[in-house]
Amino acid sequence: MDGETIKILLLGDEKCGKSTFLSRVSQGRQSLVGNTPITLLRDMDQPFVFEIRSRKAQYRFEFFDSSSPESWKLLRPDLVIVCYDISQRLSLINLQRVVRVLPPAFVRPTDFPQWIKEVKTTFATSDDLPVLVLGLKRDLRSEDDPNGIIYPQEAYRVAQEMRADKYMECSAVTGELMTEVFDDICSTALKTTTAEGGQSEGGCAIM
């Protein structure tokens, strides 16, 4: 199917749930609801391509994540989604601080940038690049977490501090909010093809 190509980049800590999320999406919209067996996609098969048909046109969505064989910094995405693991507070912290693995002698204060700064620095020429924050593994949110439960309100505040355009969360395993999140991603992605662009007008919005 021919159509305009939209590149979507997922960033986030290793094992935060990006691959499971994309694998669930790859099984089709009819498989987004409820508990459904998930066949994991292979990183080497990136980009993960999804054909989308709207009322006006047809589109080719190309999803990449930070475990892509191709360096994500070489990409020119139309939309960036920064992901974190709702069950791991460190993953939320790393939305704002990414620790690069370097020998101690080479560690400097500048080696602890925020994800959002990484995005803004890497894609400095893309002033209109929309950035979404996506909380994954919603089914594992626990009040017994010794580091404190991460409520949506707290994560939304972090997204606001990052000046993200939208905050979303879901569970790829149970299907909770998968349809809503996918629709939100599609809506933002399609807006990037318009003159208005995909950035939110009034700051960070919550799904």
C-alpha positions in Angstrom: 0.0 0.0 0.0 1.5 3.4 -1.0 1.2 6.3 1.3 3.2 8.9 3.2 5.8 7.5 5.6 5.8 8.7 9.2 8.8 7.7 11.3 8.2 7.1 15.0 11.1 6.7 17.5 10.6 5.0 20.9 13.3 5.8 23.5 13.7 4.5 27.0 15.6 2.2 29.3 16.3 -1.3 28.3 13.5 -3.8 29.3 11.1 -1.0 30.1 8.5 -2.7 27.8 9.0 -1.0 24.4 9.4 -4.3 22.5 6.4 -5.9 24.1 4.3 -2.8 23.4 5.3 -2.8 19.7 4.8 -6.5 19.4 1.3 -6.2 20.8 0.6 -3.4 18.3 1.9 -5.5 15.4 -0.8 -8.1 15.9 -3.5 -5.7 14.8 -6.1 -3.4 16.3 -8.4 -6.3 17.0 -5.7 -7.8 19.3 -5.2 -4.6 21.5 -8.0 -5.5 23.9 -7.7 -8.1 26.7 -5.2 -10.8 27.4 -3.7 -11.9 24.1 -0.6 -14.1 23.5 2.2 -11.9 22.3 4.8 -13.0 19.7 7.8 -10.8 20.3 9.3 -8.9 17.4 13.0 -9.1 16.8 15.2 -6.0 17.1 16.9 -6.9 13.9 13.6 -6.6 12.0 13.4 -2.8 12.6 11.8 -0.7 11.4 8.5 -2.3 12.5 6.1 -1.2 9.7 2.4 -0.7 10.2 0.0 0.4 7.4 -2.6 2.9 8.5 -5.7 4.0 6.6 -7.5 7.1 7.6 -10.6 8.6 6.1 -8.4 10.9 4.0 -5.4 8.9 3.0 -3.1 5.9 3.6 0.1 6.1 5.7 3.1 3.9 6.4 4.2 4.1 10.1 7.8 3.1 10.7 8.5 2.4 14.4 12.1 2.3 15.7 13.3 1.9 19.3 16.6 2.6 21.0 17.7 -1.0 20.6 17.6 -0.6 16.8 20.6 -2.0 15.0 20.7 1.5 13.4 21.8 4.2 15.8 18.7 6.2 16.7 20.7 9.4 16.5 21.0 8.9 12.8 17.3 8.9 12.3 15.1 11.8 11.5 11.8 11.0 13.2 8.5 12.7 12.8 7.5 11.8 16.4 9.4 10.7 19.5 7.9 8.6 22.3 9.9 8.5 25.5 9.0 5.4 27.5 9.4 4.3 31.1 8.5 1.3 33.3 5.7 2.2 35.8 6.9 -0.6 38.1 10.4 0.8 38.4 11.0 4.2 39.9 14.5 4.3 38.5 13.0 4.1 35.1 10.9 7.3 35.8 14.0 9.0 37.1 15.9 8.1 33.9 13.3 10.0 31.9 15.2 13.0 33.2 18.6 11.5 33.7 20.3 9.0 31.3 23.5 7.5 32.7 26.0 6.7 29.9 28.2 3.7 30.6 31.7 5.1 30.7 34.9 4.2 32.7 34.9 6.2 36.0 37.8 8.4 34.8 35.7 9.7 32.0 32.5 10.4 33.9 31.7 14.1 33.9 28.6 16.0 34.9 27.7 16.3 31.3 27.5 12.5 31.1 24.1 12.6 32.9 21.8 14.4 30.5 18.0 14.2 30.5 16.3 12.1 27.8 14.5 15.2 26.7 17.8 17.1 26.4 19.2 14.1 24.3 16.2 14.5 22.0 16.4 18.3 21.8 20.2 18.1 21.2 20.1 15.3 18.6 17.2 16.8 16.7 18.0 20.4 17.3 16.8 21.5 13.8 13.4 20.0 14.5 11.6 22.7 16.5 8.2 21.3 15.7 9.1 17.7 16.7 6.3 16.3 19.0 7.5 14.4 22.1 5.1 12.0 24.0 5.8 10.2 27.3 4.5 6.7 27.6 4.3 4.7 30.9 4.4 0.9 30.2 3.7 -2.1 32.4 0.7 -0.4 34.0 -0.5 -3.8 35.3 2.6 -4.0 37.5 1.9 -0.7 39.4 2.1 -1.7 43.1 1.5 0.0 46.4 4.0 -2.4 47.9 6.9 -0.9 46.0 9.6 0.0 48.6 10.6 3.0 46.5 7.0 4.3 46.5 4.2 3.7 44.0 4.3 5.9 40.8 0.8 7.4 40.4 -0.2 8.9 37.1 -0.3 12.4 38.6 3.4 12.2 39.5 4.4 10.9 36.0 2.3 13.5 34.4 4.1 16.2 36.4 7.5 14.8 35.2 6.2 14.9 31.6 5.2 18.5 32.2 8.7 19.3 33.5 10.1 17.7 30.3 7.8 19.9 28.3 6.4 16.8 26.6 3.3 17.2 24.5 1.3 14.4 26.0 1.4 11.8 28.8 0.0 8.3 28.3 0.2 4.9 30.0 -1.0 1.3 29.3 -0.3 -2.4 29.8 0.7 -4.4 26.7 0.2 -7.6 28.6 -3.4 -7.1 29.8 -4.4 -4.7 27.0 -5.5 -2.0 29.5 -5.6 1.3 27.7 -3.8 -0.1 24.6 -6.5 1.0 22.2 -6.6 4.5 23.6 -2.8 4.9 23.6 -2.5 3.5 20.0 -5.2 5.9 18.9 -3.4 8.8 20.6 -0.2 7.9 18.9 -1.9 7.6 15.5 -3.7 10.9 16.0 -0.4 12.8 16.9 1.5 11.1 14.1 -1.1 12.1 11.5 -1.0 15.6 12.7 2.7 15.8 11.9 1.7 15.7 8.2 -0.3 18.8 8.5 0.7 22.5 8.6 -0.3 22.7 12.3 2.0 19.8 13.3 1.7 17.3 16.1 2.8 19.5 19.1 0.1 20.3 21.7 -0.9 24.0 21.9 -1.4 24.2 25.6 1.5 22.3 26.9 1.4 18.7 28.1 -1.9 16.9 27.8 -2.9 13.8 29.7 -4.7 10.9 27.9 
